[in-house]
Amino acid sequence: MDESKIEKHTIAVLVDNEPGVLARVIGLFSGRGYNIESLTVAEVNNADHLSRITLVTSGTRMIIEQIKAQLDRLVPVHRVHDLTDEGPSVERELALVKVAGTGDKRIEALRLADIFKATVLDATLTSFVFELTGTTAQVDDFVGLMAQLGLVEASRTGVVAMSKGPTGF
């Protein structure tokens, strides 16, 4: 195994849902110069006041192990799972994509949206807002194609993920 190889990992963290927790997690990354490529957070258990943070980061195997160990030591953290290492998982991202255009570009945007199974959320005579759910690569591909047809803006949720199979967090 090449110890200097940069790997991308999806990490799920179960934390207390309280003020300042996200700032502490982010601080761990920024204080050590680690980058977060994608970040989502939401309450997942209202009764126990727990939130799930899903983040995507890159680094060498040693850096990924350090990140997981440091996350696990934070007081509001209950569990840390490296979904990349733990086996098969499902990852999705949601994007809203606004495209402006008329004529052939408008027709092509609609055709591509149909191929990608994107939903039209808003339509005017000169623009569309599409909703697309898929892997990060699928969203990247769709946004890249729309850039050639009149992309105005894109808003993305970041990755949400969980392991496959009957066991949970």
Phi and psi in degrees as a GROMACS rama.xvg file:
@    title "Ramachandran Plot"
@    xaxis  label "Phi"
@    yaxis  label "Psi"
@TYPE xy
-81.9532  109.122  ASP-2
-69.2895  -17.9363  GLU-3
-95.6733  -0.685921  SER-4
-71.3273  131.816  LYS-5
-82.6308  126.509  ILE-6
-120.389  148.081  GLU-7
-98.7088  130.797  LYS-8
-128.635  141.752  HIS-9
-102.426  122.098  THR-10
-121.099  129.644  ILE-11
-106.944  133.859  ALA-12
-129.351  123.866  VAL-13
-95.0596  121.917  LEU-14
-132.261  163.168  VAL-15
-65.7111  139.149  ASP-16
-89.2828  88.8787  ASN-17
-147.764  158.193  GLU-18
-57.3655  137.463  PRO-19
91.753  -11.5661  GLY-20
-64.7767  -47.7261  VAL-21
-61.2909  -39.7977  LEU-22
-61.8098  -36.7692  ALA-23
-67.8593  -40.8038  ARG-24
-65.6205  -46.3548  VAL-25
-62.2321  -41.3541  ILE-26
-59.6588  -36.1148  GLY-27
-59.9342  -41.2568  LEU-28
-72.6094  -49.9523  PHE-29
-67.1833  -35.3121  SER-30
-66.0047  -23.3469  GLY-31
-109.42  2.46739  ARG-32
77.5994  20.3214  GLY-33
-86.6016  148.304  TYR-34
-102.974  141.643  ASN-35
-105.232  118.817  ILE-36
-85.5169  -28.9399  GLU-37
-151.635  143.671  SER-38
-147.79  124.994  LEU-39
-131.762  148.256  THR-40
-150.523  139.216  VAL-41
-160.973  152.494  ALA-42
-68.4148  133.095  GLU-43
-118.455  -12.884  VAL-44
-143.312  98.1797  ASN-45
-65.8493  -40.5719  ASN-46
-62.7596  -40.3417  ALA-47
-97.0631  1.39382  ASP-48
54.8157  54.0023  HIS-49
-114.666  141.476  LEU-50
-120.584  155.915  SER-51
-114.712  125.768  ARG-52
-104.54  125.318  ILE-53
-115.049  122.682  THR-54
-133.152  150.181  LEU-55
-115.911  128.539  VAL-56
-140.774  164.722  THR-57
-128.46  150.041  SER-58
173.927  176.93  GLY-59
-69.8757  166.376  THR-60
-55.1378  -41.4463  ARG-61
-64.0861  -42.9104  MET-62
-65.9285  -42.0925  ILE-63
-61.4183  -42.8908  ILE-64
-63.9205  -38.9972  GLU-65
-63.5273  -44.2783  GLN-66
-58.5252  -48.05  ILE-67
-62.5677  -43.0759  LYS-68
-64.9741  -41.9827  ALA-69
-69.0738  -38.1871  GLN-70
-61.9888  -42.9233  LEU-71
-63.7511  -25.2781  ASP-72
-84.2872  -14.5382  ARG-73
-66.5101  136.702  LEU-74
-59.5606  -43.6398  VAL-75
-77.8032  0.704581  PRO-76
-88.618  128.305  VAL-77
-95.0103  -43.5594  HIS-78
-149.128  149.464  ARG-79
-127.771  126.325  VAL-80
-125.304  127.023  HIS-81
-91.3789  96.6307  ASP-82
-63.988  -26.1999  LEU-83
-66.7389  -39.9675  THR-84
-85.5779  -23.4367  ASP-85
-87.5253  5.3074  GLU-86
115.48  -165.887  GLY-87
-59.8135  140.176  PRO-88
-144.705  166.88  SER-89
-114.584  130.002  VAL-90
-127.196  138.332  GLU-91
-142.927  156.998  ARG-92
-138.976  144.378  GLU-93
-108.185  139.447  LEU-94
-136.423  143.016  ALA-95
-108.086  128.489  LEU-96
-129.466  120.034  VAL-97
-100.665  128.483  LYS-98
-128.361  131.506  VAL-99
-111.069  139.907  ALA-100
170.376  162.652  GLY-101
-133.259  168.287  THR-102
63.6463  -134.352  GLY-103
-62.238  -35.7548  ASP-104
-65.1588  -37.8458  LYS-105
-64.3098  -44.6658  ARG-106
-64.1132  -42.8099  ILE-107
-65.2132  -39.7101  GLU-108
-60.5151  -43.7468  ALA-109
-65.4893  -39.2871  LEU-110
-63.4141  -46.2726  ARG-111
-66.0501  -38.2838  LEU-112
-60.0598  -39.9654  ALA-113
-64.3743  -42.6644  ASP-114
-61.5851  -41.5816  ILE-115
-83.9569  -0.203686  PHE-116
59.717  36.6854  LYS-117
-82.2955  147.485  ALA-118
-101.075  139.292  THR-119
-83.6727  116.106  VAL-120
-94.126  -28.886  LEU-121
-149.078  139.319  ASP-122
-139.764  133.487  ALA-123
-122.953  -177.938  THR-124
-69.0202  -17.6862  LEU-125
-125.199  2.25083  THR-126
-156.484  164.209  SER-127
-134.297  152.012  PHE-128
-118.736  119.557  VAL-129
-103.08  148.06  PHE-130
-113.602  129.873  GLU-131
-134.655  132.817  LEU-132
-119.309  131.803  THR-133
-178.913  -169.58  GLY-134
-69.7414  163.366  THR-135
-57.8198  -39.4616  THR-136
-63.9722  -40.9308  ALA-137
-64.2588  -43.0918  GLN-138
-64.3767  -42.8118  VAL-139
-57.6827  -44.9786  ASP-140
-62.4592  -45.3361  ASP-141
-63.2678  -47.1181  PHE-142
-62.2803  -40.0266  VAL-143
-61.6523  -41.6734  GLY-144
-68.6161  -40.0222  LEU-145
-67.4755  -27.0023  MET-146
-60.5163  -30.6483  ALA-147
-81.285  -11.0653  GLN-148
-113.764  2.44432  LEU-149
119.721  32.9663  GLY-150
-55.4369  126.565  LEU-151
-97.5065  -49.3282  VAL-152
-162.357  160.465  GLU-153
-137.119  141.56  ALA-154
-127.145  128.929  SER-155
-124.895  145.626  ARG-156
-79.4444  -27.0779  THR-157
93.375  171.319  GLY-158
-77.3972  134.51  VAL-159
-115.231  142.064  VAL-160
-153.655  156.635  ALA-161
-156.915  158.309  MET-162
-72.4222  152.712  SER-163
-80.8917  161.011  LYS-164
100.971  -178.79  GLY-165
-79.9752  -13.8589  PRO-166
-91.2163  152.124  THR-167
-117.492  -171.086  GLY-168
